[in-house]
Amino acid sequence: MFALLVLVGCPVDQEFTPSTKDKGEVELLPDIEVEPDALVFEMADPGSESSQTITIENRGELDLHITNLVLSGTTAFGVGTEETSATLAPGAKLSLPVTFTPVNPEDFASLVVTSDDPDSGVLTVPLSGSGKIPQLYVSPNPYDFGSVLLECPREQPLTLTNIGNGTLVVDKAVTTADGFELDSSLLPAYLGPDESVALDLRFTPEAAEEYGGEIWITSNSLVDTTTVSLTGSGTLDASVADEFWQGDGPWDRTDIFFYVDQSGSMADDQDNMIANFSGFVAMLEKLDLDWQIIISTRDTGCSNTGILTPETPNLESAFLEGVRGAGGRYTEAGLTVAAGGISRAVPGECNEGFLRADSKTSIVLVSDEPDQSPGSYTGYVSTIQAVAPNAAITAIVGDVPNGCGTADPGYGYYEAAIATHGAFLSICEADWSTYFEAIAVLSSTGQTDRFGLSSPPDPATLVVTVDGAVVTSGWTYEDAGQAVVFEAAAVPEPGAHILVEYDLLADCAD
């Protein structure tokens, strides 16, 4: 039901004529006053409705024209009028009933009032309220057991918590996933606000393969069925090595420049890039990054295909076209191409629009030869960072100092990556599945002192390496978080490569 606009007070039967400043008279203006400046509704039962009033008054000496009333936020709030405009004479008031029916444990909205008051043309009234509504939170979700030795069960808790304000009733929790067993003997559970129940979840792999599935939990929460994703893998090898790269963000958007050597020996490496591109895009989306990409193999650094974004039609085909572009004089001089490309990402040049404000610039250089640019890597890094100060170079090149059977050591590229706090990734490896993940993480994350491990380790076997040097102090293992945590003075620098090696924790007494 909508209420009518209520005007309180009478317009003065007098014609106001604004005076000019030249005559030394006071200028007459409308003056809006909104009371209260915020509304807070007390805890309410589901389905109940409560109401408060906002009063808008014209305390000026000319008519006040309210041109718009907009309510934004959750559907828990309503304004008792369909009118979005009104005129208030001097001294007149407008009463607006605001209703609240809880939808979530905590609801928020805003009433925005637009008028011709010259000093307060747009006023925002915050609205908030809480309801006796239960809400289920499941941790962890998704649930990844990591690698587990065959026939060696691993049991861990699945915690169900009521983060709402009403009583949460958890009815059932079931799974049909192979290899996983859930003990739901504690259900049904009746949980007050902030109360929890822990269910035992066991994973017993019988083969060296990936396992996956789901748990379905039914309750009287906002969403009546909650799904938990389960993953884990069986293994015969007790040794694990987890790799991490220290970021310099955090960043919400990233501009990524790719250069790919076009010499004949690079065909299989180009195939590797193309095969992993879809996973790269998926990782960028998972990190919620606003991204764009250009690929250049030209001497000038101008893009082969224009700027690629999530909206680019046939994105993978466009990336393929860019990676297999035409080479030129500098086909094995990636730093020359990259410096030219970044320098031309300015208005009026071929890569205009590529570099955006508040965006991380990532440059990925791929070659099985050392950089053959005519100058030193230091000059090209300076040229790049003069245009893009936060630019970091990731080099997918041959191992330094010895290379490998398929690639020479990637001198020039390697040093440029280190100098810009980027990453060195070996082109000699056959599996590039983690490379694009590393590039995506470097394009988004900030520095951290905590590195979560993929599987529970035997703490006595932990070996931590930072940029190739074993680190024996300045860090501890946190069992509760399954993480290596560095002390404040020992946190790895941006771009650092962290390797944590360990044996799986195995207790097969059962």
LUMMAR-261121 format. One record per residue (C-alpha): residue number from 1; x, y, z. Coordinates in Angstrom, 1 decimal. Layout:
# LUMMAR-261121
NUM, X, Y, Z
...
This chain:
# LUMMAR-261121
1, 0.0, 0.0, 0.0
2, 1.4, 3.4, -1.0
3, 0.8, 6.5, 1.2
4, 0.2, 9.9, -0.2
5, 2.8, 12.7, 0.0
6, 2.1, 14.7, 3.1
7, 2.9, 18.5, 3.0
8, 3.0, 20.1, 6.3
9, 2.9, 24.0, 6.5
10, 1.5, 26.6, 4.2
11, 3.2, 28.4, 1.4
12, 3.6, 32.1, 2.2
13, 1.3, 34.2, 0.1
14, 4.0, 36.4, -1.0
15, 6.0, 36.8, -4.3
16, 9.7, 36.4, -3.7
17, 12.0, 38.1, -6.1
18, 15.7, 37.2, -5.7
19, 17.8, 40.2, -5.2
20, 21.1, 40.8, -7.0
21, 24.4, 41.1, -5.3
22, 25.0, 44.4, -7.0
23, 22.2, 45.9, -4.8
24, 23.8, 44.5, -1.7
25, 20.8, 42.4, -0.9
26, 20.6, 38.8, 0.4
27, 20.1, 36.1, -2.3
28, 17.0, 34.0, -1.6
29, 17.5, 30.2, -2.1
30, 15.8, 26.9, -1.2
31, 17.4, 25.0, 1.6
32, 16.7, 21.2, 2.1
33, 16.8, 19.5, 5.5
34, 16.4, 15.7, 5.9
35, 15.7, 14.2, 9.3
36, 16.9, 11.8, 10.5
37, 20.1, 11.5, 8.5
38, 19.9, 7.6, 8.8
39, 17.4, 5.0, 9.7
40, 18.2, 1.9, 11.8
41, 15.5, -0.8, 12.3
42, 15.7, -3.1, 15.3
43, 15.9, -6.9, 15.0
44, 12.6, -8.2, 13.4
45, 11.0, -11.6, 12.9
46, 10.8, -13.0, 9.4
47, 7.7, -11.8, 7.6
48, 7.1, -8.9, 10.0
49, 6.9, -5.3, 8.9
50, 8.1, -2.2, 10.8
51, 8.0, 1.4, 9.7
52, 9.8, 4.7, 10.4
53, 9.4, 8.2, 8.8
54, 11.9, 10.4, 7.0
55, 10.9, 14.1, 6.9
56, 12.1, 16.5, 4.2
57, 11.8, 20.2, 5.0
58, 12.4, 23.3, 3.0
59, 14.0, 25.8, 5.3
60, 14.8, 28.2, 2.6
61, 13.0, 31.2, 1.2
62, 12.2, 29.9, -2.3
63, 10.3, 26.8, -3.5
64, 12.4, 23.6, -3.2
65, 12.0, 21.2, -6.1
66, 12.6, 17.6, -5.3
67, 13.4, 16.1, -8.7
68, 14.0, 12.5, -7.8
69, 13.6, 9.9, -5.0
70, 15.6, 6.7, -5.5
71, 15.7, 3.7, -3.2
72, 18.6, 1.4, -3.8
73, 19.7, -1.8, -2.0
74, 18.0, -4.9, -0.8
75, 14.2, -5.5, -1.3
76, 13.8, -5.5, 2.5
77, 13.0, -1.7, 2.4
78, 10.2, 0.2, 0.8
79, 9.1, 3.8, 0.6
80, 5.4, 4.6, 1.0
81, 4.9, 6.6, -2.2
82, 5.1, 6.1, -5.9
83, 5.9, 9.7, -6.5
84, 9.5, 10.6, -7.3
85, 9.2, 14.4, -7.3
86, 7.6, 17.1, -5.3
87, 7.6, 20.9, -4.7
88, 7.9, 22.3, -1.2
89, 7.1, 25.9, -0.4
90, 9.2, 27.6, 2.2
91, 8.6, 26.0, 5.6
92, 6.7, 23.0, 4.1
93, 7.6, 19.4, 5.0
94, 7.3, 16.1, 3.2
95, 6.8, 12.9, 5.3
96, 8.0, 9.7, 3.8
97, 7.1, 6.4, 5.5
98, 9.9, 3.8, 5.1
99, 9.1, 0.1, 5.8
100, 11.3, -2.8, 6.6
101, 10.6, -6.5, 6.2
102, 13.8, -8.5, 6.8
103, 15.2, -10.6, 3.9
104, 18.7, -11.3, 5.2
105, 20.3, -11.4, 8.7
106, 21.6, -7.9, 7.9
107, 20.0, -5.7, 5.2
108, 21.2, -2.3, 3.9
109, 19.9, 0.2, 1.4
110, 20.0, 4.0, 0.7
111, 17.3, 6.6, -0.1
112, 18.8, 9.2, -2.5
113, 17.1, 12.6, -2.6
114, 17.9, 14.9, -5.5
115, 16.8, 18.5, -5.4
116, 17.6, 22.0, -6.6
117, 19.2, 23.0, -3.2
118, 22.4, 24.7, -4.5
119, 24.5, 23.3, -1.5
120, 23.0, 19.8, -1.0
121, 21.7, 18.8, -4.4
122, 22.1, 15.1, -3.7
123, 21.5, 13.7, -0.2
124, 21.8, 10.0, 0.8
125, 20.0, 8.5, 3.8
126, 21.5, 5.1, 4.8
127, 19.0, 2.5, 5.8
128, 19.8, -0.7, 7.8
129, 18.0, -3.4, 9.7
130, 18.5, -6.9, 10.9
131, 16.2, -10.0, 10.9
132, 16.0, -13.2, 13.0
133, 17.0, -15.2, 9.9
134, 19.4, -18.1, 10.0
135, 22.2, -18.4, 7.5
136, 24.5, -21.5, 7.0
137, 28.2, -21.1, 6.3
138, 30.2, -24.2, 5.4
139, 34.0, -24.3, 5.9
140, 36.0, -25.3, 3.9
141, 34.1, -24.9, 0.7
142, 35.3, -26.1, -1.8
143, 37.0, -28.9, 0.1
144, 40.3, -30.1, -1.3
145, 42.2, -32.9, 0.4
146, 45.2, -32.5, -1.9
147, 47.3, -35.7, -2.5
148, 46.7, -38.7, -0.2
149, 48.7, -41.9, -0.2
150, 46.7, -44.9, -1.5
151, 44.8, -46.9, 1.1
152, 45.8, -44.4, 3.7
153, 42.6, -42.6, 4.9
154, 42.7, -39.0, 5.8
155, 40.0, -37.6, 8.1
156, 39.2, -33.9, 8.5
157, 36.3, -31.9, 9.8
158, 33.6, -30.1, 7.8
159, 32.3, -27.2, 9.9
160, 28.8, -25.9, 9.6
161, 28.2, -22.5, 11.3
162, 25.1, -20.3, 11.8
163, 26.2, -16.8, 10.8
164, 22.6, -15.5, 10.9
165, 20.4, -14.3, 13.7
166, 17.7, -17.0, 14.0
167, 17.9, -20.6, 14.9
168, 19.5, -22.7, 12.1
169, 18.2, -26.2, 11.6
170, 20.5, -28.5, 9.6
171, 18.5, -31.5, 8.5
172, 20.8, -33.6, 6.4
173, 24.2, -33.8, 4.8
174, 24.9, -36.5, 2.2
175, 27.5, -37.4, -0.5
176, 27.7, -40.1, -3.2
177, 31.2, -39.1, -4.2
178, 33.5, -42.1, -4.7
179, 36.3, -42.2, -2.2
180, 34.6, -39.8, 0.3
181, 32.7, -40.8, 3.4
182, 30.7, -38.3, 5.6
183, 29.6, -38.9, 9.1
184, 26.3, -37.1, 9.6
185, 25.3, -38.8, 12.9
186, 25.2, -35.4, 14.6
187, 22.3, -34.3, 12.4
188, 19.8, -32.9, 12.6
189, 21.5, -30.0, 14.5
190, 19.9, -26.9, 16.0
191, 22.3, -24.0, 16.0
192, 21.9, -20.6, 17.6
193, 23.7, -17.6, 16.2
194, 27.5, -18.2, 15.9
195, 27.1, -21.9, 16.9
196, 28.8, -24.6, 14.9
197, 28.8, -28.4, 14.4
198, 31.7, -30.3, 12.9
199, 31.1, -33.4, 10.7
200, 33.9, -35.9, 10.1
201, 34.8, -36.3, 6.4
202, 37.1, -39.1, 5.3
203, 38.9, -39.5, 2.0
204, 40.4, -42.9, 1.1
205, 41.8, -43.1, -2.4
206, 42.1, -46.6, -3.9
207, 43.9, -45.6, -7.2
208, 46.5, -43.0, -8.3
209, 43.9, -40.7, -9.9
210, 41.8, -37.6, -9.3
211, 38.7, -37.8, -7.3
212, 35.8, -35.4, -7.1
213, 32.2, -35.0, -6.1
214, 29.8, -33.0, -3.9
215, 28.1, -32.9, -0.5
216, 24.5, -31.7, -0.3
217, 23.4, -30.0, 2.9
218, 19.7, -29.2, 3.6
219, 18.6, -26.6, 6.2
220, 16.3, -23.7, 6.8
221, 19.0, -21.3, 5.7
222, 18.4, -18.6, 3.1
223, 19.4, -21.2, 0.5
224, 17.7, -24.4, 1.5
225, 20.3, -26.7, -0.2
226, 24.0, -25.9, 0.1
227, 26.5, -27.7, -2.1
228, 30.1, -28.4, -1.2
229, 32.6, -29.3, -3.9
230, 35.0, -32.2, -3.0
231, 38.4, -32.9, -4.7
232, 41.4, -35.0, -3.9
233, 43.9, -37.3, -5.5
234, 45.5, -40.6, -4.8
235, 49.2, -41.0, -5.1
236, 52.0, -43.6, -4.6
237, 54.6, -40.8, -4.2
238, 54.9, -39.3, -0.7
239, 57.0, -36.3, -1.9
240, 55.4, -33.0, -2.7
241, 56.7, -29.7, -4.0
242, 54.5, -26.6, -3.9
243, 55.6, -23.4, -5.9
244, 54.5, -19.9, -5.1
245, 55.3, -16.4, -6.5
246, 55.2, -13.3, -4.4
247, 53.0, -10.6, -5.9
248, 53.3, -6.8, -5.6
249, 49.6, -5.9, -5.7
250, 46.8, -6.3, -5.0
251, 45.4, -5.4, -8.4
252, 41.9, -5.5, -9.7
253, 42.8, -5.1, -13.4
254, 45.7, -6.2, -15.5
255, 47.1, -5.5, -19.0
256, 49.1, -8.4, -20.3
257, 51.6, -8.2, -23.2
258, 52.8, -11.4, -24.9
259, 55.9, -11.8, -27.1
260, 56.6, -15.2, -28.7
261, 59.8, -16.0, -30.6
262, 58.8, -17.0, -34.2
263, 61.9, -19.0, -35.0
264, 61.3, -22.6, -36.4
265, 62.3, -24.3, -33.2
266, 59.5, -22.7, -31.3
267, 56.6, -24.6, -32.8
268, 56.1, -26.9, -29.8
269, 56.4, -24.0, -27.4
270, 53.7, -22.1, -29.2
271, 51.5, -25.2, -29.0
272, 52.1, -25.3, -25.3
273, 50.9, -21.7, -25.0
274, 47.8, -22.3, -27.0
275, 46.9, -25.5, -25.2
276, 47.0, -23.7, -21.8
277, 45.3, -20.5, -22.8
278, 41.7, -21.5, -21.9
279, 43.0, -22.4, -18.4
280, 44.7, -19.0, -18.2
281, 41.5, -17.2, -19.0
282, 39.6, -19.3, -16.4
283, 42.2, -18.4, -13.8
284, 41.9, -14.6, -14.6
285, 38.1, -14.9, -14.2
286, 38.5, -16.9, -10.9
287, 40.7, -14.0, -9.6
288, 38.0, -11.6, -10.7
289, 40.4, -9.6, -12.8
290, 39.5, -7.0, -15.3
291, 42.0, -8.1, -18.0
292, 43.1, -7.4, -21.5
293, 45.8, -8.9, -23.7
294, 47.9, -8.0, -26.7
295, 50.3, -10.3, -28.6
296, 53.1, -8.9, -30.7
297, 55.8, -10.6, -32.8
298, 56.5, -7.5, -34.9
299, 59.6, -5.4, -34.9
300, 57.6, -2.3, -33.9
301, 55.8, -4.1, -31.0
302, 52.4, -3.3, -32.5
303, 49.7, -5.8, -31.6
304, 49.1, -8.7, -34.1
305, 45.4, -8.9, -33.4
306, 44.4, -5.7, -31.5
307, 43.4, -5.7, -27.9
308, 41.8, -9.0, -26.7
309, 39.3, -8.9, -23.8
310, 36.6, -11.3, -22.4
311, 34.2, -9.9, -25.0
312, 36.4, -10.7, -28.0
313, 34.6, -13.1, -30.4
314, 36.4, -16.4, -30.9
315, 38.9, -15.5, -28.2
316, 41.0, -18.7, -28.5
317, 41.2, -18.4, -32.3
318, 42.4, -14.8, -31.9
319, 45.0, -15.8, -29.4
320, 46.2, -18.6, -31.7
321, 46.5, -16.1, -34.6
322, 48.5, -13.7, -32.4
323, 50.9, -16.4, -31.1
324, 51.6, -17.6, -34.6
325, 52.2, -14.2, -36.1
326, 54.9, -13.1, -38.6
327, 58.4, -12.5, -37.4
328, 60.7, -9.8, -38.5
329, 64.3, -8.6, -38.0
330, 63.9, -8.8, -34.2
331, 62.1, -12.2, -34.1
332, 64.6, -13.3, -31.4
333, 64.9, -10.0, -29.7
334, 61.9, -10.0, -27.3
335, 63.0, -7.1, -25.1
336, 63.2, -4.9, -28.2
337, 59.7, -5.9, -29.3
338, 58.3, -5.5, -25.7
339, 59.9, -2.1, -25.2
340, 58.5, -0.9, -28.6
341, 55.1, -2.3, -27.8
342, 54.8, -0.7, -24.4
343, 56.1, 2.6, -25.7
344, 53.4, 2.6, -28.4
345, 50.6, 2.0, -25.9
346, 50.0, 5.8, -25.7
347, 47.4, 8.1, -27.5
348, 47.9, 8.2, -31.2
349, 50.1, 5.1, -31.4
350, 49.3, 1.5, -32.6
351, 48.7, 0.1, -29.1
352, 46.6, 3.0, -27.8
353, 44.2, 1.9, -25.0
354, 46.3, -1.0, -23.8
355, 47.7, 0.6, -20.7
356, 45.1, 1.7, -18.2
357, 45.3, 3.7, -15.0
358, 45.5, 1.6, -11.8
359, 46.2, -1.5, -13.8
360, 49.1, -4.0, -13.4
361, 51.2, -4.4, -16.5
362, 52.5, -7.9, -17.1
363, 54.9, -8.7, -19.9
364, 55.4, -12.4, -20.9
365, 58.4, -13.2, -23.1
366, 58.7, -16.7, -24.6
367, 61.9, -17.8, -26.4
368, 64.3, -20.8, -26.6
369, 67.2, -18.4, -27.3
370, 68.9, -15.7, -25.2
371, 67.6, -12.2, -26.0
372, 69.4, -10.9, -29.1
373, 68.4, -7.2, -28.8
374, 71.2, -4.8, -29.7
375, 71.3, -3.2, -26.3
376, 71.5, -4.2, -22.6
377, 68.4, -5.5, -20.8
378, 68.7, -2.6, -18.4
379, 68.0, 0.0, -21.1
380, 64.8, -1.9, -22.3
381, 63.6, -2.3, -18.7
382, 64.1, 1.5, -18.2
383, 62.2, 2.2, -21.4
384, 59.3, 0.0, -20.4
385, 59.0, 1.3, -16.8
386, 59.2, 4.9, -18.0
387, 55.7, 4.3, -19.6
388, 54.4, 1.5, -17.2
389, 56.2, 2.0, -13.8
390, 54.6, -1.2, -12.3
391, 55.5, -3.4, -15.2
392, 56.8, -6.9, -14.4
393, 58.4, -9.3, -16.9
394, 57.8, -13.1, -16.8
395, 60.4, -15.0, -18.9
396, 59.5, -18.4, -20.2
397, 63.0, -19.2, -21.4
398, 65.9, -21.7, -21.2
399, 67.4, -22.6, -17.8
400, 70.2, -20.4, -16.6
401, 73.1, -21.0, -16.7
402, 73.1, -24.3, -18.6
403, 70.0, -24.4, -20.7
404, 68.7, -27.8, -21.8
405, 68.5, -30.0, -24.8
406, 65.7, -27.9, -26.4
407, 66.7, -24.4, -25.4
408, 69.8, -22.2, -24.8
409, 70.0, -20.3, -21.5
410, 67.6, -17.3, -21.5
411, 70.1, -14.6, -20.7
412, 68.8, -11.1, -21.0
413, 65.2, -12.2, -20.4
414, 66.2, -13.9, -17.1
415, 67.9, -10.7, -15.8
416, 65.0, -8.5, -16.9
417, 62.5, -10.8, -15.0
418, 64.5, -10.5, -11.8
419, 65.0, -6.8, -12.2
420, 61.2, -6.1, -12.5
421, 60.1, -8.6, -9.7
422, 58.7, -10.9, -12.3
423, 59.1, -14.6, -12.7
424, 61.4, -17.1, -14.5
425, 59.7, -20.2, -15.8
426, 61.6, -22.9, -17.6
427, 60.7, -23.4, -21.3
428, 62.5, -26.8, -20.9
429, 59.5, -28.3, -19.0
430, 57.0, -30.3, -21.0
431, 54.1, -29.4, -18.6
432, 53.1, -25.7, -18.6
433, 49.8, -26.2, -16.8
434, 51.0, -24.1, -13.8
435, 52.8, -21.4, -15.8
436, 49.7, -19.4, -16.7
437, 48.4, -19.7, -13.2
438, 51.7, -18.1, -11.9
439, 51.3, -15.3, -14.5
440, 47.7, -14.7, -13.4
441, 48.6, -14.6, -9.7
442, 51.5, -12.2, -10.4
443, 49.0, -10.0, -12.2
444, 46.7, -9.7, -9.2
445, 48.0, -10.6, -5.8
446, 49.8, -8.5, -3.2
447, 52.7, -9.4, -0.9
448, 51.8, -12.1, 1.7
449, 53.6, -13.7, 4.6
450, 51.5, -16.9, 4.3
451, 51.7, -19.7, 1.8
452, 49.1, -22.4, 2.0
453, 50.3, -26.0, 1.2
454, 48.3, -28.2, -1.2
455, 48.5, -31.2, 1.2
456, 49.1, -31.8, 4.9
457, 52.9, -32.2, 5.3
458, 55.0, -34.1, 7.7
459, 56.4, -31.0, 9.4
460, 59.8, -32.6, 10.1
461, 60.4, -32.9, 6.3
462, 59.6, -29.3, 5.3
463, 62.3, -27.6, 3.2
464, 61.7, -23.9, 2.2
465, 63.6, -22.3, -0.7
466, 63.4, -18.6, -1.7
467, 64.9, -17.7, -5.0
468, 67.0, -20.8, -5.1
469, 68.4, -20.5, -1.5
470, 67.3, -22.8, 1.3
471, 65.8, -20.8, 4.2
472, 66.2, -22.5, 7.6
473, 64.9, -19.6, 9.8
474, 62.4, -16.8, 9.7
475, 59.4, -19.0, 9.1
476, 57.2, -21.5, 10.9
477, 54.6, -24.1, 9.9
478, 51.0, -23.4, 11.0
479, 49.1, -26.6, 11.4
480, 45.7, -25.1, 11.7
481, 46.1, -23.2, 8.4
482, 48.2, -25.8, 6.7
483, 50.6, -23.0, 5.8
484, 54.2, -21.8, 5.9
485, 54.2, -18.4, 7.6
486, 57.1, -16.0, 7.4
487, 58.1, -13.6, 10.1
488, 57.8, -9.9, 9.3
489, 61.5, -9.3, 8.7
490, 61.7, -12.4, 6.4
491, 58.7, -11.9, 4.1
492, 59.9, -12.7, 0.5
493, 60.2, -9.7, -1.8
494, 57.8, -9.0, -4.7
495, 58.5, -11.4, -7.5
496, 60.3, -13.9, -5.3
497, 60.0, -17.6, -6.1
498, 59.1, -19.7, -3.1
499, 59.4, -23.5, -3.2
500, 58.2, -25.7, -0.3
501, 59.1, -29.4, -0.5
502, 57.9, -32.0, 2.0
503, 56.6, -35.5, 2.5
504, 52.9, -36.2, 2.9
505, 51.7, -36.8, 6.4
506, 50.7, -40.4, 6.6
507, 49.1, -42.3, 9.4
508, 47.6, -45.6, 8.2
509, 47.1, -47.2, 11.6
510, 43.5, -47.8, 10.7
